[in-house]
Amino acid sequence: MALSGMTGFSRAEGARDAWSWAVEARSVNGRNLEVRFRGPPGFEGLERAAREGAQARFQRGQLTIGLQARRAEGASVTRINAEQLERYLAAAEPYVRAGRASPPSIDGLLALRGVVEADDAALEPEAQAALEAAMAASVAQVLDGLAAARQAEGRALLPVLGEQVDRIEALTRQAGAIAAGQPAAIKARFEARMKELLGEAVSEERIVQEAAAMAVKADVREELDRLAGHVDAARGLLAGEGGLGRRLDFLTQEFMREANTLCSKSALSALTTVGLDLKAVIEQFREQVQNVE
């Protein structure tokens, strides 16, 4: 599976016998896989099919799957809700006894809300199973469509991420070129400071020793090497298969750690500027990685 995003939408429709339905699935970013399903009453088995289908196709993201079904008019089995009818009769009885109302007619009672119900679930077991299987096939179809939409987002993200990795590499090389001048800058700065404090009676040997000690603390070669290694790792991940989001997210944290250390060790304003640019690009990379499954 190539790079995949986490946002998408898909819709499918189906029909069987007197029934018709529509299924919609949408997903947004999420640290883990969360599946919410809404379906018609009497078809509870569809939720399991939806969850298992989502788990087989996706690793991360918040998914919402909704199935709406209706039965053709005239195909429903109607029944009278005797309990609701009795409640209406009991409520009207005091008013009829007091002469404040006429006895209710059957037509009036049947027109009251909840007295006559359409029993859409009154199907033979075999018909119920066949209908549910057809609906489950539509759920699978819509999940395939959602996977295709997320993969399309991944194809759009890939060149963006690749360009950002290229920019990180270029800034790392620029930082390396500038950092080569850090020892001399530190030596000059230290020499000026020592002469300011102690006058001219400062030996060259001491200046060199103190400046060397400071240069060791300000050595950024290790950070630059790690940044270069992270660039190679990022390119390897982007060229790989499967869910990459978590690994890219972790790699982004490592990128930022080295960039922060680079800035803290910088003794040159030019190197600090490059370090800040590097952090900005890494942050942009991090934002895009949040969209990757």
PyMOL commands that set and color helices and strands:
alter all, ss='L'
color gray80, all
select helices_A, chain A and resi 45-57+82-97+106-111+125-179+182-198+204-217+221-238+245-265+269-289
alter helices_A, ss='H'
color red, helices_A
select strands_A, chain A and resi 8-16+19-28+33-38+61-71+77-80+116-119
alter strands_A, ss='S'
color yellow, strands_A
deselect
rebuild
show_as cartoon
